[in-house]
Amino acid sequence: MKLVYLPLLAFLLFISTEIFSQDINSALSNKHVSGSVSITNNGISLIPTFSLGKPALLSNIAYTKKKLSFEADINFANDGKPWFSLFWMRYKLVNQDKFTLRIGSHLGLNYKRVNLKTPVDSAQVLLCERYLVAEIAPNYQINKNFSVGIYYLFSHGLDYGTNNANHFLTLNSTISNISIGKELVLSLTPQIYFLKMDKNEGYYLTGAIKLAKRNSPFALTSVFNKVINTEINPQDDFVYNFSLTYLFGNHKVF
């Protein structure tokens, strides 16, 4: 078995052990498993500055027990090779009706394609870069359809050649349940963010538009990212994608 799949196997084994070690009623009342699977024409990362530039398959599975959750984001390029994987531990420090505060940490695995040259031949190999990451995400619900929040993420590269310190700070809002006729619902998530990678920094505008049919597990999503001013290169001034997402478990489209 390839080493890159060991964290995912450990995560799935943990979920299995937790669920089957409890009686059925207890498992259903205190714990749940949820997730999503998406196909997209252009993979855009958690930090929207970084895009794959080609189609991708994105998957997420989450195991939640009260305020604590374990999540795995496993993402692949269109040729089936890994793109990046995130293994999260998240905790809702505050979970009130209007205000929530989530903290979290993850091990991130980023896969780069590198051309390896030998005296007689060359081949493309996958290089795995490891990052330790921490996040904090306060959010305030102004009303049932409108919320505002802040998201801060810090990452530290563990391998030679990776960034020592990345800072990602966003101001975000979500406008949900915008009715389009009787069946369709629209959601908008505009954000402005600051990104600093070691000594280089930049400012960006990003957002997501989500369209779905009520009570359907499917959604159409488009994400865009626009440079305002940046020192981070190389950089595309504007990127976007379109995705089809299937949600299961406790996840809801709206």
Secondary structure, 3 states (H helix, E strand, C coil): CCHHHHHHHHHHHHHHHHHHCCCHHHHHHHEEEEEEEEEECCCECCCCCCECCCCEEEEEEEEEECCEEEEEEEEEECCCCEEEEEEEEEEEEEECCCEEEEEEEEEEEEEEEEEEECCCCEEEEEEEEEEEEEEEEEEEEEECCEEEEEEEEEEEECCCCCCCCEEEEEEEEEEEEEEECCCEEEEEEEEEEEEEECCEEEEEEEEEEEEEECCCCEEEEEEEEEEEEECCCCCCCEEEEEEEEEEECCCCCC
